[in-house]
Amino acid sequence: MKREFTTILLTVLMAGTLASPFYVAPAKASGTVYIHSDGSIAPVEAPISTSDKVTYTLTGDISDSIVVERSNIIIDGASHAVVGDGTGNGFKLTNISNVTIKNTNIENFTYGVYIESASSIVVQENNITANSYDGIGLFYSSSTTIAGNTITWNEYDGIENYHSSFCNVSGNYIAANGWFGIEIYDSSNNNIIENRVADNYNGIELFYSLDNSIFHNDFVNHTLQVSTVSSVAVWDNGYPSGGNYWSDYTGVDSNGDGIGDTPYPIDENNQDRYPLMKPWTNIAILDISPSKTVVGKGFTLHIYVSVQNQGWNTETFNITAYANATIITTLMNIALTSRNSLTLTFTWNTSGFVKGNYTIWAYATPVSGETDTADNTCEDGWVLVSCVGDVNGDKKTTIADIVLVIGKFGTTPASPDWNPNCDIDGNDKVTIGDIVITIGNFGNIWT
């Protein structure tokens, strides 16, 4: 009898053990999360942290809505997900201002982001997908920025702009939404720029809307590329900057300037006068700065150039750095993926340059199809090539320069009081060598 009982018990235990790997506990929603007007978070156990009630950071995924009641804050999703059950809103913002929502995966709500009666809202670099109505719904609001988001597979619209004006929609990838990529309803003075709108039913619709600017976008593979009802918009940025790329445009470019020879027709009141022959392409130099403002003749310094690929394809190009009209050096075949930036370092050996003030600038060669080339050039900064040991730029090496260099002894670029001019030899540290060089050139005067 005891053996039979033991056999039955072992059988039951083994059955439970074998079954357990196939049992999955049901997901449990966290409940609606609130960021209240006083800055508090409810429920308190919600995976959101803040130390100053200004910046709120998700520390885990949230399986319900987030209702934002506080103005003047930043919500950083830190690549976490906010996931719903097909209803409600991923983020809901009403009657507030100056709120940023960024870096969050938002999916499976009615609206991914719902904004109403709000101003100065920023929705930036989020992935907003698979919502049962719109990716972003913007209602009775103003001065909102929607930038750098991926907005896909929503059942109706990627972005719905309803009675909302003075908003900027730029640099978004809006694709595979069930109805409109972008819908603008009774809204004016909005800028729709540099978006990739593809594979929706209708690329963009304007309904009773005036004075909107829509250019440098790609409208690709829609059943309807564009539709308008009682609306007039600006569809290009003039020549040679150009308008939009339309994948169904059948015109030609006889002079090879990247602009179609004939307008893209929209309706009797709207046309893109300068349609792009290729998808939007733009290489922009954002900034240029020297590592020093004063350098001894014969010594080297660095020139830092920040460049961005604002188009939607990987591009390869060259950048040349100049001092006045003289080439410092050229970096060849720089490859940069779409919508990304990088900072390049140029080394300038001043041996062959006469003493004097030099304006620093850089130029990026236009890539194929690039029509807006004004930002391929950037001038910002100057350098004085002076006598060796001149640190303060008075064109002579004096006791004041020696005192300055000695005072920075041991500092590096990480030091709060770093002065790169005191790094005479350019090794990223003020050493005894820099002091010796300065003392050794005491009394030099720029002649």
Order of alpha helices (4+ residues) and beta strands (2+ residues): alpha-beta-beta-beta-beta-beta-beta-beta-beta-beta-beta-beta-beta-beta-beta-beta-beta-beta-beta-beta-beta-beta-beta-beta-beta-beta-beta-beta-beta-beta-beta-beta-beta-beta-beta-beta-beta-beta-beta-alpha-alpha
